[in-house]
Amino acid sequence: MTHLTVGGRATGKPHNGLVERRAYAEAPPRVEYGLTELGRTLEEFIARLTEWARANGEAIVSFHEAAEARDA
């Protein structure tokens, strides 16, 4: 969601309108990320997708393992 440097630190501002970044002038520096109003509209969909993944994750892994065994 943000640009990352080689060290893995987020730089700049998010540009997708889903995440907001708050930087605090403190020592040590502190940055917090949160969802914007637009980003919060995805919460229900993300929750439903998470429920689906939990319910079907084992079946997906089993299918993947069977496919790898066939291809080996």
GULO-245457 format. One record per residue (C-alpha): x, y, z. Coordinates in steps of 0.1 Angstrom, whole numbers, padded with zeros to 4 digits, always signed. Example, Ala and Ser with C-alpha at 12.3 -4.5 7.8 and 13.67 -1.06 7.14 Angstrom:
% GULO-245457
+0123-0045+0078
+0137-0011+0071
***
This chain:
% GULO-245457
+0000+0000+0000
+0030+0022+0004
+0063+0025-0013
+0090+0004+0005
+0127+0011+0007
+0153-0017+0004
+0152-0019+0042
+0114-0025+0042
+0105+0009+0056
+0074+0026+0042
+0082+0059+0025
+0060+0087+0012
+0022+0086+0015
-0002+0059+0004
-0017+0068-0029
-0047+0045-0031
-0071+0064-0008
-0076+0033+0013
-0050+0039+0040
-0040+0070+0058
-0006+0077+0073
+0001+0097+0104
+0036+0107+0112
+0044+0121+0147
+0073+0144+0154
+0087+0123+0183
+0120+0107+0192
+0121+0079+0182
+0100+0087+0151
+0065+0071+0151
+0042+0065+0122
+0007+0050+0124
-0014+0037+0095
-0052+0034+0095
-0080+0029+0071
-0097+0059+0055
-0135+0061+0053
-0132+0045+0018
-0109+0018+0032
-0134+0010+0059
-0160+0002+0033
-0139-0030+0025
-0141-0043+0061
-0172-0064+0055
-0158-0080+0024
-0125-0087+0040
-0142-0103+0069
-0163-0125+0046
-0132-0135+0026
-0114-0144+0058
-0143-0166+0069
-0143-0183+0035
-0105-0189+0037
-0108-0204+0072
-0136-0227+0061
-0119-0238+0028
-0082-0234+0035
-0076-0271+0042
-0093-0282+0010
-0073-0257-0010
-0040-0270+0006
-0050-0306-0001
-0058-0298-0037
-0025-0280-0041
-0006-0309-0025
-0023-0335-0047
-0015-0314-0078
+0022-0311-0068
+0023-0349-0062
+0008-0355-0097
+0033-0331-0113
+0064-0346-0095
***
